[in-house]
């Protein structure tokens, strides 16, 4: 059975444990570590789960929050839904037939 891989992003929770509630605070701390992100990028990083994340940003977040990547990212595996296979009788019914050509005289 195939497994669907996903993750939970805990940046907002970890920020709260450090009494950081404004994304501008995080932006300043990231900039001190050489990670330059716009206010919109930092906001999305905090409120959404990122699809892509540079290792430099990940390391900076771990340094700021005094945590490990395992604290930020929680892997989640769920069984993927399997597609039902078509029954042989349905496959036979969908088979195309040859056309019959008739001519009028």
C-alpha positions in Angstrom: 0.0 0.0 0.0 1.3 3.4 -0.9 1.9 6.1 1.7 1.2 9.8 1.3 3.9 11.9 3.0 3.2 15.2 4.6 4.3 17.3 7.5 3.2 19.7 10.3 5.0 23.0 10.5 5.5 24.2 14.1 7.2 27.6 13.6 4.3 29.7 15.1 4.1 27.5 18.2 7.9 27.6 18.8 7.9 31.4 18.4 5.1 31.7 21.0 7.2 29.6 23.5 9.9 32.3 23.1 7.4 35.2 23.5 7.7 36.1 19.8 4.3 37.1 18.4 5.2 39.6 15.7 6.6 38.4 12.4 8.7 41.6 12.2 10.7 40.4 15.2 11.5 37.2 13.3 12.5 39.2 10.2 15.0 41.2 12.2 16.5 38.1 13.8 16.8 36.4 10.4 18.5 39.4 8.9 21.1 39.4 11.6 21.9 35.8 10.5 22.2 36.7 6.8 18.7 35.6 5.7 17.0 38.5 4.0 13.2 37.9 3.5 10.5 40.4 2.8 7.8 41.0 5.4 5.3 39.1 3.2 7.7 36.1 3.0 8.3 36.0 6.7 4.5 36.2 7.3 3.9 33.3 5.0 6.7 31.3 6.6 5.0 31.8 10.0 1.3 31.2 9.1 1.7 28.6 6.3 3.6 25.4 5.9 6.4 26.1 3.4 6.7 24.0 0.3 10.4 24.9 -0.1 12.8 26.1 2.5 16.5 26.8 2.1 18.8 25.1 4.5 20.3 28.5 5.4 16.8 29.7 6.5 16.2 26.4 8.4 19.5 26.7 10.3 18.8 30.4 11.1 15.3 29.5 12.5 16.8 26.7 14.6 19.5 29.1 16.0 16.9 31.8 16.7 14.5 29.4 18.4 17.2 27.2 20.0 15.6 24.1 18.6 16.3 21.3 16.1 14.7 20.8 12.6 12.8 17.9 14.3 11.1 20.5 16.5 10.1 22.6 13.5 9.0 19.8 11.2 6.9 16.9 12.2 6.6 14.2 9.5 3.1 12.7 8.9 2.5 9.6 6.9 -1.0 8.6 5.9 -2.1 5.7 3.8 -2.9 6.9 0.3 -6.3 6.0 -1.2 -6.1 3.4 -3.8 -8.0 3.7 -7.1 -10.5 1.0 -7.7 -9.6 -1.2 -10.6 -12.2 -1.5 -13.4 -13.9 -4.8 -13.6 -13.3 -6.9 -16.7 -17.0 -6.6 -17.7 -16.7 -2.8 -17.8 -13.5 -2.8 -19.8 -15.2 -5.1 -22.4 -18.3 -2.8 -22.7 -16.1 0.2 -23.4 -14.2 -1.5 -26.2 -14.7 0.4 -29.5 -16.5 -1.3 -32.4 -15.7 -1.2 -36.0 -17.8 1.2 -38.0 -20.3 -0.2 -40.6 -20.2 1.8 -43.8 -23.3 1.6 -46.1 -23.9 3.3 -49.4 -27.1 4.3 -51.0 -27.8 3.4 -54.6 
